[in-house]
Amino acid sequence: MKTPICSFDARTGVLCPKCDAKLKSGQLSDADIQVSIKLTKASEKNQEISKINLVKAEQVDQDYLLVLEPGSLAPLRRDPSLQKSLQVILGGKVWLTEADTTDKKALEDLFFPVRIANVNTAWLPDGSKLTKVVIPGRKTERFPHDTTMIGKILQESRGMDLMVEFERQ
């Protein structure tokens, strides 16, 4: 298991001078440290969690965005119970994406398992840009995601303004 902090710090819960300097300089966040510690302790009991390679963690309200190394997201997608156990460990809803991806791939990761029909970017007169996601079908009560929360997550992690639209009303 790889985490943003060193493995000794993740096991003991106390930061070494090197990781403490990263925290003070802003390279690490409090969420990086807390999630690393919780996942490391949980990985001692669950071998599947030890296969996770965490690059960064962000907390948005009560939810967590876990940014994983490229290629380490597929095993989590195959085993939905593992994502549920991550939610129990962290005490909030867990959103997963991979590091170093395009905006479209990040959107697909956050909306998973919902298919995205189209992604458009509109440049506004004030110089900002708005990303519009079109989802096939209509929004029902059974829609699995809170689109407002996905918008918050994207705003905080990527600085992306999001508008979600459904093909049918």
C-alpha positions as CSV (number, residue, x, y, z in Angstrom):
1,M,0.0,0.0,0.0
2,K,1.2,3.4,-0.9
3,T,0.0,6.6,0.8
4,P,1.0,10.3,0.6
5,I,2.8,10.0,3.9
6,C,5.5,7.4,4.7
7,S,4.4,4.0,5.9
8,F,6.0,4.4,9.4
9,D,3.9,7.6,9.9
10,A,0.8,5.9,8.6
11,R,1.2,3.0,11.1
12,T,2.1,5.1,14.1
13,G,-0.1,8.1,13.5
14,V,2.8,10.5,14.3
15,L,4.5,12.5,11.5
16,C,8.2,12.4,10.9
17,P,10.0,15.7,10.3
18,K,10.0,15.1,6.5
19,C,6.2,14.5,6.4
20,D,5.6,17.3,8.9
21,A,7.5,19.7,6.6
22,K,5.4,18.6,3.7
23,L,2.2,19.3,5.7
24,K,3.5,22.8,6.7
25,S,4.4,23.6,3.1
26,G,1.0,22.6,1.8
27,Q,2.1,19.5,-0.2
28,L,0.0,17.4,2.2
29,S,-3.4,18.1,3.6
30,D,-5.0,17.0,6.9
31,A,-7.2,14.7,4.8
32,D,-4.2,13.0,3.3
33,I,-2.8,12.2,6.7
34,Q,-6.1,11.1,8.3
35,V,-7.1,8.9,5.3
36,S,-3.6,7.4,5.1
37,I,-3.6,6.4,8.8
38,K,-7.2,5.0,8.6
39,L,-6.5,3.0,5.4
40,T,-3.2,1.6,6.8
41,K,-4.8,0.4,10.0
42,A,-7.7,-1.2,8.0
43,S,-5.2,-2.8,5.5
44,E,-3.9,-4.9,8.4
45,K,-7.3,-6.6,8.6
46,N,-8.3,-6.5,4.9
47,Q,-5.8,-7.6,2.3
48,E,-7.8,-6.0,-0.6
49,I,-7.3,-2.5,1.0
50,S,-3.6,-3.0,1.1
51,K,-3.7,-3.1,-2.8
52,I,-4.8,0.6,-2.9
53,N,-2.2,3.1,-3.9
54,L,-3.4,6.5,-2.7
55,V,-1.9,9.6,-4.3
56,K,-4.1,12.3,-2.6
57,A,-7.2,12.5,-0.5
58,E,-9.6,15.5,-0.2
59,Q,-12.5,16.0,2.2
60,V,-15.5,17.9,0.8
61,D,-18.1,18.3,3.5
62,Q,-18.5,14.8,4.9
63,D,-17.4,13.0,1.7
64,Y,-13.9,11.9,0.7
65,L,-12.3,12.1,-2.8
66,L,-9.6,9.5,-3.1
67,V,-7.2,10.1,-6.0
68,L,-5.5,6.7,-6.8
69,E,-2.5,5.8,-8.9
70,P,-3.4,5.1,-12.5
71,G,-4.5,1.5,-12.9
72,S,-5.5,0.9,-9.3
73,L,-9.1,1.9,-9.7
74,A,-10.3,-1.1,-11.8
75,P,-10.1,-3.6,-8.9
76,L,-12.2,-1.3,-6.7
77,R,-14.8,-1.1,-9.5
78,R,-15.0,-4.9,-9.7
79,D,-15.7,-5.3,-6.0
80,P,-18.5,-2.9,-4.8
81,S,-18.2,-4.3,-1.2
82,L,-14.7,-2.9,-1.0
83,Q,-15.9,0.6,-1.8
84,K,-18.6,0.2,0.9
85,S,-16.0,-0.9,3.4
86,L,-13.9,2.2,2.6
87,Q,-17.0,4.3,3.4
88,V,-17.4,2.6,6.7
89,I,-13.7,3.1,7.5
90,L,-13.6,6.8,6.6
91,G,-17.1,7.6,7.9
92,G,-18.4,9.3,4.8
93,K,-19.2,8.7,1.1
94,V,-16.1,7.8,-0.9
95,W,-15.6,9.1,-4.4
96,L,-12.8,7.6,-6.5
97,T,-10.8,8.8,-9.4
98,E,-7.3,8.3,-10.8
99,A,-4.4,10.8,-10.8
100,D,-3.2,12.4,-14.0
101,T,-6.4,12.0,-15.9
102,T,-8.3,14.3,-18.3
103,D,-11.3,16.2,-17.1
104,K,-13.6,13.8,-19.0
105,K,-12.1,10.7,-17.4
106,A,-12.4,12.3,-14.0
107,L,-16.1,13.0,-14.7
108,E,-16.6,9.4,-15.8
109,D,-15.0,8.2,-12.6
110,L,-17.1,10.3,-10.4
111,F,-20.4,9.5,-12.2
112,F,-19.6,5.7,-12.4
113,P,-21.7,3.5,-13.1
114,V,-23.8,6.1,-14.9
115,R,-22.9,6.6,-18.5
116,I,-22.1,10.1,-19.7
117,A,-23.5,10.9,-23.2
118,N,-21.6,14.2,-23.7
119,V,-19.2,16.6,-22.1
120,N,-19.1,20.2,-23.4
121,T,-17.0,23.1,-22.2
122,A,-18.4,26.6,-22.6
123,W,-16.2,29.7,-22.2
124,L,-18.0,32.5,-20.4
125,P,-17.6,36.2,-21.1
126,D,-15.8,36.8,-17.8
127,G,-13.0,34.3,-18.8
128,S,-14.2,31.4,-16.7
129,K,-15.4,28.1,-18.2
130,L,-18.4,25.9,-17.5
131,T,-18.4,22.2,-18.1
132,K,-21.7,20.7,-19.0
133,V,-22.3,17.0,-18.6
134,V,-25.3,15.4,-20.5
135,I,-26.6,12.2,-19.0
136,P,-28.8,9.9,-21.1
137,G,-32.4,9.4,-20.0
138,R,-34.1,11.3,-17.2
139,K,-33.4,12.0,-13.6
140,T,-35.4,9.7,-11.3
141,E,-35.4,9.2,-7.6
142,R,-33.2,6.2,-8.1
143,F,-30.4,8.2,-9.7
144,P,-27.3,7.0,-7.7
145,H,-25.5,10.3,-7.3
146,D,-25.9,13.7,-5.8
147,T,-24.9,15.9,-8.7
148,T,-24.5,18.9,-6.4
149,M,-21.9,17.1,-4.4
150,I,-20.0,16.0,-7.6
151,G,-20.0,19.7,-8.6
152,K,-18.5,20.7,-5.2
153,I,-15.9,18.0,-5.5
154,L,-14.9,19.1,-9.0
155,Q,-14.8,22.7,-7.9
156,E,-12.5,22.0,-5.0
157,S,-10.2,19.4,-6.6
158,R,-10.0,20.7,-10.2
159,G,-11.5,24.3,-10.1
160,M,-14.1,23.1,-12.6
161,D,-17.6,24.6,-12.6
162,L,-20.1,21.8,-13.5
163,M,-23.6,21.8,-14.9
164,V,-25.5,18.5,-15.2
165,E,-28.3,18.1,-17.7
166,F,-30.4,15.1,-18.5
167,E,-31.4,14.3,-22.1
168,R,-35.1,14.0,-21.2
169,Q,-37.0,16.0,-18.6
